[in-house]
Amino acid sequence: MTPAAAGSTVGTKRMWANGPLRLWSPIRASGCQMPLANSGFGGAYVCGACLVPVAGVYRVFDRLQGQQSWFCAMCKNRAK
């Protein structure tokens, strides 16, 4: 987990190997209200390019990294 802010329990976590990033907290916190099967609580998805929480992400082929990544709509259009 990467801390989102000093003193905060909310960070980001990859949902599965090569899966999308999501706001995540080990305890129910503001922005992380949905219980997840793999423990903790999830919030909004996070773009793998700009690292901004967004409503949804798209799986695209990232030519710079040479692999599939999860991007927001704006970053997805830039990657084309």
Summary of the structure (lengths in Angstrom):
residues: 80
radius of gyration: 12.9
end to end distance: 29.7
largest distance: 37.9
contacts: 217
relative contact order: 0.18
helix: 9%
strand: 41%
